[in-house]
Amino acid sequence: MHEETIGASGALELIRTSSAEARSRLKDWSSALNDEVKRRPWRTLSIALGAGYLLGGGLFSRLTLRLASIGVRLALPIGLKLLSEDAVSIGTGVERLDSTPDKGSDRATRRNVDARRKRT
């Protein structure tokens, strides 16, 4: 195994170039982060709060358990309803129409479904 040996001046030059490169990358990262904070301050604040909460040991706290259980109670009926509607539409071969369409898109959606029915 052949190892290249460098002198003290070579090592010093390697350290200088490495530190200059690291400073340049840190400066780029810092300016990108600063731009992100200016463009989306609420998003950045939310991410920072969430990360601080998790790093502070909040993941396995009683508050997290309560919030998760409330979220499951709210989301479960909606998810079950969507799953049952999809199961019915798969069984009948008819696509499910969105229950809350945008204005004007309901007619277009119905026309698309009717056109597909005529093709089959």
N, CA and C atoms as an extended XYZ file, in Angstrom:
360
Properties=species:S:1:pos:R:3:atomname:S:1:resname:S:1:resid:I:1 pbc="F F F"
N         0.844       -1.166        0.000 N   MET     1
C         0.000        0.000        0.000 CA  MET     1
C         0.894        1.235        0.000 C   MET     1
N         0.690        2.105       -0.973 N   HIS     2
C         1.530        3.284       -1.123 CA  HIS     2
C         0.777        4.511       -0.633 C   HIS     2
N         1.318        5.170        0.340 N   GLU     3
C         0.702        6.391        0.855 CA  GLU     3
C         1.565        7.571        0.483 C   GLU     3
N         0.884        8.621       -0.002 N   GLU     4
C         1.624        9.815       -0.380 CA  GLU     4
C         1.823       10.677        0.856 C   GLU     4
N         3.035       11.088        1.082 N   THR     5
C         3.310       11.951        2.219 CA  THR     5
C         3.449       13.371        1.728 C   THR     5
N         2.862       14.271        2.475 N   ILE     6
C         2.967       15.684        2.125 CA  ILE     6
C         3.655       16.399        3.266 C   ILE     6
N         4.342       17.450        2.904 N   GLY     7
C         5.061       18.206        3.917 CA  GLY     7
C         4.127       19.130        4.669 C   GLY     7
N         4.710       19.872        5.593 N   ALA     8
C         3.930       20.801        6.405 CA  ALA     8
C         3.309       21.898        5.549 C   ALA     8
N         4.032       22.344        4.535 N   SER     9
C         3.482       23.402        3.680 CA  SER     9
C         2.326       22.873        2.847 C   SER     9
N         2.419       21.625        2.399 N   GLY    10
C         1.315       21.017        1.639 CA  GLY    10
C         0.084       20.824        2.502 C   GLY    10
N         0.293       20.419        3.743 N   ALA    11
C        -0.836       20.233        4.652 CA  ALA    11
C        -1.501       21.564        4.958 C   ALA    11
N        -0.682       22.600        5.138 N   LEU    12
C        -1.227       23.931        5.412 CA  LEU    12
C        -2.043       24.440        4.226 C   LEU    12
N        -1.568       24.193        3.025 N   GLU    13
C        -2.297       24.612        1.824 CA  GLU    13
C        -3.610       23.834        1.689 C   GLU    13
N        -3.583       22.567        2.004 N   LEU    14
C        -4.797       21.751        1.955 CA  LEU    14
C        -5.826       22.256        2.962 C   LEU    14
N        -5.384       22.620        4.141 N   ILE    15
C        -6.287       23.164        5.160 CA  ILE    15
C        -6.872       24.490        4.699 C   ILE    15
N        -6.038       25.332        4.080 N   ARG    16
C        -6.530       26.636        3.597 CA  ARG    16
C        -7.600       26.471        2.524 C   ARG    16
N        -7.352       25.607        1.553 N   THR    17
C        -8.338       25.429        0.484 CA  THR    17
C        -9.610       24.778        1.018 C   THR    17
N        -9.466       23.835        1.929 N   SER    18
C       -10.650       23.181        2.500 CA  SER    18
C       -11.479       24.152        3.309 C   SER    18
N       -10.823       25.003        4.087 N   SER    19
C       -11.579       25.966        4.894 CA  SER    19
C       -12.226       27.031        4.018 C   SER    19
N       -11.562       27.439        2.936 N   ALA    20
C       -12.162       28.412        2.015 CA  ALA    20
C       -13.398       27.818        1.337 C   ALA    20
N       -13.292       26.554        0.951 N   GLU    21
C       -14.436       25.878        0.326 CA  GLU    21
C       -15.590       25.724        1.318 C   GLU    21
N       -15.267       25.374        2.560 N   ALA    22
C       -16.303       25.229        3.586 CA  ALA    22
C       -16.975       26.568        3.868 C   ALA    22
N       -16.181       27.667        3.931 N   ARG    23
C       -16.767       29.002        4.145 CA  ARG    23
C       -17.684       29.385        2.996 C   ARG    23
N       -17.273       29.063        1.766 N   SER    24
C       -18.093       29.380        0.594 CA  SER    24
C       -19.417       28.618        0.631 C   SER    24
N       -19.364       27.349        0.957 N   ARG    25
C       -20.596       26.552        1.044 CA  ARG    25
C       -21.506       27.047        2.164 C   ARG    25
N       -20.912       27.407        3.298 N   LEU    26
C       -21.697       27.917        4.416 CA  LEU    26
C       -22.363       29.237        4.064 C   LEU    26
N       -21.638       30.088        3.335 N   LYS    27
C       -22.203       31.375        2.912 CA  LYS    27
C       -23.374       31.156        1.947 C   LYS    27
N       -23.217       30.223        0.996 N   ASP    28
C       -24.306       29.914        0.060 CA  ASP    28
C       -25.523       29.364        0.794 C   ASP    28
N       -25.284       28.446        1.723 N   TRP    29
C       -26.378       27.855        2.490 CA  TRP    29
C       -27.082       28.915        3.328 C   TRP    29
N       -26.317       29.800        3.931 N   SER    30
C       -26.881       30.856        4.762 CA  SER    30
C       -27.741       31.812        3.943 C   SER    30
N       -27.266       32.181        2.757 N   SER    31
C       -28.067       33.092        1.922 CA  SER    31
C       -29.328       32.400        1.410 C   SER    31
N       -29.247       31.116        1.095 N   ALA    32
C       -30.441       30.377        0.658 CA  ALA    32
C       -31.459       30.288        1.787 C   ALA    32
N       -30.990       30.034        2.994 N   LEU    33
C       -31.887       29.970        4.147 CA  LEU    33
C       -32.516       31.338        4.420 C   LEU    33
N       -31.729       32.388        4.311 N   ASN    34
C       -32.237       33.740        4.519 CA  ASN    34
C       -33.315       34.085        3.488 C   ASN    34
N       -33.094       33.712        2.223 N   ASP    35
C       -34.102       33.944        1.181 CA  ASP    35
C       -35.385       33.178        1.474 C   ASP    35
N       -35.256       31.942        1.930 N   GLU    36
C       -36.438       31.130        2.252 CA  GLU    36
C       -37.239       31.752        3.393 C   GLU    36
N       -36.554       32.259        4.400 N   VAL    37
C       -37.242       32.903        5.527 CA  VAL    37
C       -37.975       34.147        5.054 C   VAL    37
N       -37.377       34.902        4.151 N   LYS    38
C       -38.029       36.117        3.639 CA  LYS    38
C       -39.229       35.791        2.764 C   LYS    38
N       -39.135       34.705        1.972 N   ARG    39
C       -40.240       34.354        1.082 CA  ARG    39
C       -41.401       33.689        1.817 C   ARG    39
N       -41.101       32.814        2.767 N   ARG    40
C       -42.141       32.043        3.459 CA  ARG    40
C       -41.898       32.062        4.967 C   ARG    40
N       -42.176       33.195        5.613 N   PRO    41
C       -41.865       33.285        7.047 CA  PRO    41
C       -42.712       32.355        7.908 C   PRO    41
N       -43.996       32.189        7.596 N   TRP    42
C       -44.857       31.340        8.432 CA  TRP    42
C       -44.479       29.879        8.309 C   TRP    42
N       -44.141       29.473        7.105 N   ARG    43
C       -43.722       28.084        6.897 CA  ARG    43
C       -42.427       27.805        7.665 C   ARG    43
N       -41.497       28.738        7.562 N   THR    44
C       -40.226       28.565        8.256 CA  THR    44
C       -40.416       28.522        9.762 C   THR    44
N       -41.276       29.393       10.279 N   LEU    45
C       -41.549       29.402       11.710 CA  LEU    45
C       -42.212       28.094       12.148 C   LEU    45
N       -43.137       27.602       11.348 N   SER    46
C       -43.810       26.343       11.686 CA  SER    46
C       -42.832       25.168       11.712 C   SER    46
N       -41.949       25.124       10.739 N   ILE    47
C       -40.953       24.049       10.701 CA  ILE    47
C       -40.039       24.141       11.916 C   ILE    47
N       -39.618       25.362       12.258 N   ALA    48
C       -38.725       25.537       13.413 CA  ALA    48
C       -39.427       25.137       14.708 C   ALA    48
N       -40.693       25.523       14.859 N   LEU    49
C       -41.430       25.141       16.058 CA  LEU    49
C       -41.611       23.627       16.148 C   LEU    49
N       -41.956       23.006       15.034 N   GLY    50
C       -42.129       21.559       15.023 CA  GLY    50
C       -40.837       20.825       15.335 C   GLY    50
N       -39.738       21.283       14.745 N   ALA    51
C       -38.444       20.639       15.012 CA  ALA    51
C       -38.050       20.828       16.473 C   ALA    51
N       -38.268       22.019       17.007 N   GLY    52
C       -37.946       22.261       18.413 CA  GLY    52
C       -38.793       21.409       19.343 C   GLY    52
N       -40.062       21.252       18.997 N   TYR    53
C       -40.957       20.426       19.812 CA  TYR    53
C       -40.486       18.972       19.821 C   TYR    53
N       -40.146       18.453       18.635 N   LEU    54
C       -39.696       17.063       18.554 CA  LEU    54
C       -38.342       16.864       19.230 C   LEU    54
N       -37.412       17.781       18.996 N   LEU    55
C       -36.086       17.650       19.602 CA  LEU    55
C       -36.136       17.855       21.114 C   LEU    55
N       -37.129       18.598       21.577 N   GLY    56
C       -37.280       18.828       23.007 CA  GLY    56
C       -37.970       17.684       23.732 C   GLY    56
N       -38.271       16.610       23.022 N   GLY    57
C       -38.869       15.437       23.659 CA  GLY    57
C       -40.384       15.410       23.592 C   GLY    57
N       -40.970       16.199       22.722 N   GLY    58
C       -42.418       16.269       22.633 CA  GLY    58
C       -43.075       15.141       21.886 C   GLY    58
N       -42.301       14.311       21.213 N   LEU    59
C       -42.891       13.255       20.401 CA  LEU    59
C       -43.682       12.257       21.232 C   LEU    59
N       -43.181       11.909       22.408 N   PHE    60
C       -43.859       10.910       23.231 CA  PHE    60
C       -44.493       11.540       24.474 C   PHE    60
N       -45.023       12.745       24.315 N   SER    61
C       -45.651       13.414       25.454 CA  SER    61
C       -47.158       13.163       25.454 C   SER    61
N       -47.799       13.529       26.548 N   ARG    62
C       -49.260       13.375       26.641 CA  ARG    62
C       -49.971       14.288       25.649 C   ARG    62
N       -49.423       15.489       25.445 N   LEU    63
C       -50.037       16.428       24.500 CA  LEU    63
C       -50.052       15.839       23.091 C   LEU    63
N       -48.944       15.245       22.674 N   THR    64
C       -48.881       14.643       21.341 CA  THR    64
C       -49.868       13.487       21.229 C   THR    64
N       -49.987       12.698       22.267 N   LEU    65
C       -50.943       11.593       22.262 CA  LEU    65
C       -52.366       12.120       22.118 C   LEU    65
N       -52.699       13.166       22.845 N   ARG    66
C       -54.053       13.734       22.751 CA  ARG    66
C       -54.314       14.330       21.375 C   ARG    66
N       -53.342       15.079       20.848 N   LEU    67
C       -53.520       15.672       19.523 CA  LEU    67
C       -53.666       14.601       18.448 C   LEU    67
N       -52.879       13.536       18.544 N   ALA    68
C       -52.970       12.452       17.572 CA  ALA    68
C       -54.322       11.747       17.658 C   ALA    68
N       -54.813       11.539       18.870 N   SER    69
C       -56.103       10.862       19.005 CA  SER    69
C       -57.238       11.733       18.475 C   SER    69
N       -57.159       13.036       18.688 N   ILE    70
C       -58.174       13.940       18.127 CA  ILE    70
C       -58.115       13.920       16.606 C   ILE    70
N       -56.906       13.949       16.050 N   GLY    71
C       -56.749       13.902       14.594 CA  GLY    71
C       -57.307       12.630       13.992 C   GLY    71
N       -57.074       11.510       14.664 N   VAL    72
C       -57.598       10.233       14.167 CA  VAL    72
C       -59.117       10.225       14.244 C   VAL    72
N       -59.662       10.738       15.332 N   ARG    73
C       -61.134       10.770       15.464 CA  ARG    73
C       -61.773       11.637       14.393 C   ARG    73
N       -61.102       12.721       14.007 N   LEU    74
C       -61.666       13.595       12.979 CA  LEU    74
C       -61.475       13.018       11.576 C   LEU    74
N       -60.345       12.395       11.329 N   ALA    75
C       -60.033       11.920        9.986 CA  ALA    75
C       -60.625       10.554        9.675 C   ALA    75
N       -60.832        9.721       10.657 N   LEU    76
C       -61.300        8.362       10.421 CA  LEU    76
C       -62.664        8.301        9.725 C   LEU    76
N       -63.672        9.039       10.181 N   PRO    77
C       -64.964        8.969        9.474 CA  PRO    77
C       -64.872        9.433        8.024 C   PRO    77
N       -64.069       10.462        7.767 N   ILE    78
C       -63.917       10.962        6.394 CA  ILE    78
C       -63.233        9.906        5.534 C   ILE    78
N       -62.178        9.308        6.061 N   GLY    79
C       -61.459        8.274        5.317 CA  GLY    79
C       -62.320        7.058        5.039 C   GLY    79
N       -63.087        6.641        6.023 N   LEU    80
C       -63.962        5.485        5.825 CA  LEU    80
C       -65.031        5.776        4.783 C   LEU    80
N       -65.569        6.995        4.794 N   LYS    81
C       -66.582        7.375        3.806 CA  LYS    81
C       -65.989        7.335        2.397 C   LYS    81
N       -64.790        7.904        2.238 N   LEU    82
C       -64.152        7.893        0.924 CA  LEU    82
C       -63.840        6.477        0.463 C   LEU    82
N       -63.383        5.635        1.373 N   LEU    83
C       -63.092        4.252        1.012 CA  LEU    83
C       -64.351        3.499        0.602 C   LEU    83
N       -65.439        3.721        1.324 N   SER    84
C       -66.676        3.011        0.970 CA  SER    84
C       -67.215        3.495       -0.370 C   SER    84
N       -67.115        4.803       -0.643 N   GLU    85
C       -67.569        5.315       -1.941 CA  GLU    85
C       -66.719        4.752       -3.073 C   GLU    85
N       -65.409        4.660       -2.848 N   ASP    86
C       -64.534        4.093       -3.868 CA  ASP    86
C       -64.837        2.618       -4.083 C   ASP    86
N       -65.121        1.894       -3.011 N   ALA    87
C       -65.445        0.473       -3.142 CA  ALA    87
C       -66.727        0.287       -3.934 C   ALA    87
N       -67.709        1.137       -3.701 N   VAL    88
C       -68.966        1.042       -4.442 CA  VAL    88
C       -68.729        1.365       -5.910 C   VAL    88
N       -67.930        2.412       -6.190 N   SER    89
C       -67.693        2.785       -7.583 CA  SER    89
C       -66.880        1.714       -8.310 C   SER    89
N       -65.989        1.028       -7.608 N   ILE    90
C       -65.224       -0.052       -8.229 CA  ILE    90
C       -66.155       -1.230       -8.519 C   ILE    90
N       -67.049       -1.522       -7.585 N   GLY    91
C       -67.969       -2.637       -7.769 CA  GLY    91
C       -68.953       -2.416       -8.887 C   GLY    91
N       -69.393       -1.180       -9.105 N   THR    92
C       -70.362       -0.890      -10.150 CA  THR    92
C       -69.712       -0.460      -11.449 C   THR    92
N       -68.433       -0.111      -11.405 N   GLY    93
C       -67.745        0.340      -12.614 CA  GLY    93
C       -68.035        1.785      -12.947 C   GLY    93
N       -68.668        2.522      -12.055 N   VAL    94
C       -68.999        3.919      -12.283 CA  VAL    94
C       -68.064        4.770      -11.445 C   VAL    94
N       -67.514        5.820      -12.048 N   GLU    95
C       -66.628        6.700      -11.292 CA  GLU    95
C       -67.418        7.539      -10.310 C   GLU    95
N       -66.821        7.784       -9.164 N   ARG    96
C       -67.463        8.601       -8.133 CA  ARG    96
C       -67.302       10.070       -8.494 C   ARG    96
N       -68.396       10.811       -8.436 N   LEU    97
C       -68.345       12.251       -8.658 CA  LEU    97
C       -67.940       12.922       -7.360 C   LEU    97
N       -67.122       13.941       -7.465 N   ASP    98
C       -66.666       14.677       -6.286 CA  ASP    98
C       -67.870       15.298       -5.598 C   ASP    98
N       -67.940       15.166       -4.269 N   SER    99
C       -69.091       15.671       -3.530 CA  SER    99
C       -69.062       17.177       -3.376 C   SER    99
N       -67.886       17.803       -3.522 N   THR   100
C       -67.798       19.259       -3.426 CA  THR   100
C       -67.055       19.807       -4.635 C   THR   100
N       -67.714       19.839       -5.792 N   PRO   101
C       -67.031       20.301       -7.003 CA  PRO   101
C       -66.893       21.822       -7.016 C   PRO   101
N       -65.941       22.272       -7.826 N   ASP   102
C       -65.814       23.713       -8.035 CA  ASP   102
C       -66.988       24.178       -8.883 C   ASP   102
N       -67.242       25.480       -8.867 N   LYS   103
C       -68.358       26.016       -9.653 CA  LYS   103
C       -68.124       25.723      -11.134 C   LYS   103
N       -69.101       25.155      -11.770 N   GLY   104
C       -69.032       24.892      -13.194 CA  GLY   104
C       -68.374       23.576      -13.556 C   GLY   104
N       -67.584       23.003      -12.665 N   SER   105
C       -66.884       21.771      -13.025 CA  SER   105
C       -67.774       20.542      -12.861 C   SER   105
N       -68.892       20.672      -12.134 N   ASP   106
C       -69.785       19.539      -11.927 CA  ASP   106
C       -70.368       19.064      -13.250 C   ASP   106
N       -70.801       19.998      -14.087 N   ARG   107
C       -71.375       19.619      -15.387 CA  ARG   107
C       -70.325       18.958      -16.269 C   ARG   107
N       -69.122       19.503      -16.262 N   ALA   108
C       -68.056       18.930      -17.083 CA  ALA   108
C       -67.715       17.522      -16.609 C   ALA   108
N       -67.683       17.313      -15.314 N   THR   109
C       -67.388       15.993      -14.780 CA  THR   109
C       -68.478       15.013      -15.171 C   THR   109
N       -69.725       15.436      -15.059 N   ARG   110
C       -70.840       14.562      -15.453 CA  ARG   110
C       -70.786       14.238      -16.943 C   ARG   110
N       -70.427       15.241      -17.773 N   ARG   111
C       -70.323       14.988      -19.205 CA  ARG   111
C       -69.227       13.971      -19.492 C   ARG   111
N       -68.094       14.073      -18.794 N   ASN   112
C       -67.005       13.115      -18.996 CA  ASN   112
C       -67.424       11.711      -18.610 C   ASN   112
N       -68.146       11.575      -17.503 N   VAL   113
C       -68.604       10.259      -17.065 CA  VAL   113
C       -69.616        9.707      -18.063 C   VAL   113
N       -70.542       10.562      -18.531 N   ASP   114
C       -71.529       10.114      -19.508 CA  ASP   114
C       -70.859        9.684      -20.812 C   ASP   114
N       -69.836       10.423      -21.236 N   ALA   115
C       -69.127       10.066      -22.465 CA  ALA   115
C       -68.418        8.727      -22.321 C   ALA   115
N       -67.854        8.471      -21.151 N   ARG   116
C       -67.191        7.182      -20.923 CA  ARG   116
C       -68.196        6.034      -20.921 C   ARG   116
N       -69.364        6.287      -20.373 N   ARG   117
C       -70.404        5.240      -20.351 CA  ARG   117
C       -70.838        4.904      -21.775 C   ARG   117
N       -70.954        5.921      -22.629 N   LYS   118
C       -71.392        5.677      -24.002 CA  LYS   118
C       -70.359        4.886      -24.786 C   LYS   118
N       -69.076        5.091      -24.474 N   ARG   119
C       -68.018        4.384      -25.190 CA  ARG   119
C       -68.008        2.895      -24.870 C   ARG   119
N       -68.465        2.528      -23.678 N   THR   120
C       -68.383        1.115      -23.276 CA  THR   120
C       -69.632        0.357      -23.612 C   THR   120
